[in-house]
């Protein structure tokens, strides 16, 4: 593993541990989350271990791990200065680490159906959507680590909305998605290509599929196509593809960030 990828993995792991420790304190004990197999269209299978009680919704989380490993190994190319290549490897490494860790966290929620696991699953979703914003800002303005750290910190803090209203998480997630898409479109219009436009469109379509299929999990189960492999299962497939196409979009853009405003160093 390259040093930048290792550093990225460490940073994501530490942030995730911070979230897990905070959840363990009981700070978010009052947050409204869906817990229980009745919230899933896939019927539990008696006799299977807890980690496979809903086999398809459980095993699909391996796709996140495989995706993360794939992007860890994928080359960033040889264009740009040495510093730019290091920064690009770090940005890619953070995204790959998020996928790598997110899979087991979702599996933990499925297996335990515990409130803390559900809260942690929700919480770590937010900085994942914030990272494309960070990457787009890098491409647009150059390397600004303090700003990037502030964005991720603000993203983590926004989960506090879940304490204020039962739909607080949904509001925070909606703002994250809208901001990520807005920043992606802004960078695309400045320096995009046909390929990057295709990747962006596919990422947005997968995002819509991720939300819609999960939201209508039970309704879709009326159709035989969604009775074994349910809407929730396919929503996770869309989520993994969303990760993948977002990375393809960001990597397909010129690895060189746009020149920063006058007076700001990269």
C-alpha positions in Angstrom: 0.0 0.0 0.0 1.3 3.4 -0.9 2.0 5.8 2.0 -0.7 8.2 0.9 -3.3 5.4 0.7 -2.2 4.2 4.2 -2.5 7.8 5.5 -6.0 8.1 4.0 -7.1 4.8 5.5 -5.8 5.8 8.9 -7.6 9.2 8.8 -10.9 7.6 7.8 -10.5 4.8 10.5 -9.8 7.4 13.2 -12.8 9.5 12.2 -15.0 6.4 12.2 -13.7 5.4 15.6 -14.6 8.9 16.9 -18.1 8.5 15.6 -18.4 5.0 17.1 -17.1 6.3 20.5 -19.6 9.2 20.4 -22.5 6.9 19.6 -21.4 4.6 22.5 -21.7 7.5 24.9 -25.5 7.6 24.3 -25.5 11.1 22.9 -27.7 10.0 20.0 -29.9 7.6 22.0 -32.9 9.7 21.2 -32.4 9.7 17.4 -35.3 8.1 15.5 -34.0 5.2 13.3 -35.6 2.2 11.8 -34.7 -0.9 13.8 -36.2 -4.4 13.2 -36.6 -6.8 10.4 -40.1 -5.6 9.7 -38.5 -2.5 8.0 -37.1 -4.8 5.3 -38.9 -6.5 2.5 -36.5 -9.5 2.6 -37.8 -12.1 5.0 -35.3 -13.4 7.6 -34.2 -17.0 7.1 -34.5 -19.1 10.2 -31.5 -21.2 11.1 -28.9 -18.9 9.6 -26.3 -17.1 11.8 -27.2 -13.4 12.7 -24.7 -12.1 10.1 -26.7 -13.8 7.4 -30.3 -13.7 8.7 -31.2 -11.6 5.6 -28.7 -13.3 3.3 -29.0 -11.0 0.2 -29.1 -7.7 2.2 -26.1 -9.0 4.2 -23.8 -10.3 1.5 -24.3 -7.3 -0.8 -22.2 -5.3 1.7 -19.2 -7.2 0.5 -19.4 -5.2 -2.7 -18.3 -2.1 -0.8 -15.3 -3.8 0.5 -14.4 -5.2 -3.0 -14.9 -1.7 -4.5 -12.6 -0.1 -1.9 -9.9 -2.7 -2.5 -10.2 -2.2 -6.2 -9.7 1.6 -6.0 -6.9 1.2 -3.6 -5.0 -0.8 -6.3 -6.1 1.4 -9.2 -3.4 3.7 -10.5 -3.8 7.5 -10.5 -1.6 7.9 -13.6 1.6 9.8 -14.1 0.4 13.2 -15.1 1.1 16.3 -13.1 3.8 17.2 -10.6 4.9 14.8 -7.9 3.0 16.9 -5.3 -0.2 16.7 -7.4 0.1 12.9 -7.8 0.5 12.5 -4.0 -2.6 14.6 -3.3 -4.6 12.8 -5.9 -3.6 9.4 -4.4 -4.7 10.7 -1.0 -8.1 12.0 -2.2 -8.7 8.6 -4.0 -7.5 6.8 -0.9 -10.0 8.5 1.4 -12.9 7.6 -0.9 -11.7 4.0 -1.2 -11.3 3.8 2.6 -14.8 5.1 3.1 -16.2 2.4 0.9 -14.0 -0.3 2.6 -15.3 0.7 6.1 -18.9 1.5 5.1 -19.6 -2.1 4.0 -18.9 -3.7 7.4 -20.8 -1.0 9.2 -23.9 -1.6 7.1 -23.5 -5.3 7.7 -23.3 -4.7 11.4 -26.6 -2.8 11.3 -28.3 -5.6 9.3 -26.9 -8.3 11.6 -27.6 -6.7 15.0 -30.6 -4.5 14.3 -29.3 -2.4 17.2 -30.0 1.3 17.6 -26.3 2.3 18.0 -25.4 0.4 14.8 -28.2 2.1 12.9 -27.2 5.6 14.1 -23.5 4.9 13.1 -24.6 3.7 9.7 -26.6 7.0 9.2 -23.9 9.2 10.6 -20.9 8.0 8.4 -23.1 8.4 5.3 -22.8 12.2 5.6 -19.0 12.6 5.3 -19.0 10.2 2.3 -21.2 12.6 0.4 -19.1 15.6 1.6 -15.9 14.1 0.2 -16.8 14.8 -3.5 -17.3 18.4 -2.5 -13.8 18.5 -1.0 -12.4 16.9 -4.2 -14.3 19.3 -6.5 -12.9 22.2 -4.5 -9.4 20.8 -4.9 -9.9 20.7 -8.6 -11.3 24.2 -8.7 -9.1 26.0 -6.2 -6.1 23.9 -5.3 -4.9 22.2 -2.1 -6.5 23.8 1.0 -6.3 21.2 3.8 -7.8 23.4 6.5 -10.9 24.1 4.4 -11.2 20.4 3.6 -11.0 19.5 7.3 -13.6 22.1 8.1 -16.0 20.8 5.5 -15.7 17.3 6.8 -16.1 18.6 10.4 -19.2 20.5 9.4 -20.6 17.4 7.7 -20.1 15.3 10.8 -21.6 18.0 13.0 -24.7 18.2 10.8 -25.9 14.9 12.1 -26.9 16.9 15.2 -30.0 17.8 13.2 -31.2 14.2 13.9 -31.5 15.2 17.5 -33.7 18.2 16.7 -36.3 16.6 14.4 -37.2 13.0 13.4 -36.4 13.9 9.8 -33.2 15.8 10.7 -31.0 13.1 9.1 -33.0 13.2 5.9 -32.6 17.0 5.7 -28.9 16.8 6.3 -28.5 14.1 3.7 -30.5 16.0 1.2 -28.3 19.1 1.6 -25.2 16.9 1.3 -26.4 15.3 -2.0 -27.5 18.6 -3.5 -24.2 20.3 -2.6 -22.2 17.4 -4.0 -24.1 17.4 -7.3 -23.9 21.2 -7.5 -20.2 21.2 -7.0 -19.7 18.3 -9.5 -21.7 20.2 -12.1 -19.7 23.4 -11.5 -16.4 21.6 -12.0 -17.7 19.7 -15.0 -18.8 22.8 -16.8 -15.3 24.3 -16.2 -13.1 21.4 -17.2 -15.3 18.3 -18.0 -15.3 16.1 -21.0 -17.8 13.7 -22.7 -16.5 10.8 -20.6 -16.7 12.8 -17.3 -20.2 14.0 -18.2 -21.3 10.3 -18.8 -19.8 9.3 -15.4 -21.5 12.1 -13.6 -24.9 11.3 -15.2 -24.5 7.7 -14.2 -23.5 8.6 -10.7 -26.6 10.8 -10.3 -28.9 8.1 -11.8 -27.4 5.6 -9.3 -28.0 8.1 -6.5 -31.6 8.4 -7.5 -31.9 4.6 -7.7 -30.3 4.2 -4.3 -32.8 6.5 -2.6 -35.9 5.4 -4.5 -35.3 1.6 -4.3 -34.6 1.9 -0.6 -37.6 4.1 0.1 -40.1 1.8 -1.8 -38.6 -1.5 -0.6 -41.9 -2.9 0.6 -44.0 -1.6 -2.2 -41.6 -3.1 -4.8 -41.8 -6.5 -3.1 -45.3 -6.9 -4.7 -43.5 -7.5 -8.0 -41.8 -10.9 -8.4 -38.6 -9.2 -9.7 -38.1 -7.7 -6.2 -39.2 -10.5 -4.0 -36.0 -12.4 -3.6 -33.6 -9.6 -4.5 -35.6 -6.8 -2.8 -35.5 -3.0 -3.4 -33.2 -2.6 -0.4 -30.7 -5.0 -2.0 -30.8 -3.2 -5.3 -30.5 0.1 -3.6 -27.1 -1.1 -2.2 -26.1 -2.2 -5.7 -26.9 1.4 -6.9 -25.0 2.8 -3.9 -21.9 0.8 -4.8 -22.2 1.9 -8.4 -22.7 5.5 -7.2 -19.4 5.2 -5.4 -17.7 3.8 -8.5 -19.0 6.3 -11.0 -18.3 9.2 -8.7 -14.7 8.1 -8.5 -14.5 7.6 -12.2 -15.9 11.1 -12.7 -13.5 12.7 -10.3 -10.5 10.7 -11.7 -11.5 11.5 -15.3 -11.3 15.2 -14.7 -7.9 16.7 -15.3 -5.7 15.7 -12.3 -4.4 19.2 -12.2 -6.5 21.5 -10.2 -7.5 24.9 -11.6 -5.1 27.7 -10.7 -6.0 29.1 -7.3 -7.1 32.7 -6.9 -4.3 35.2 -6.8 -2.5 35.3 -3.5 -3.4 31.8 -2.6 -0.8 29.1 -2.7 -1.5 25.5 -3.5 
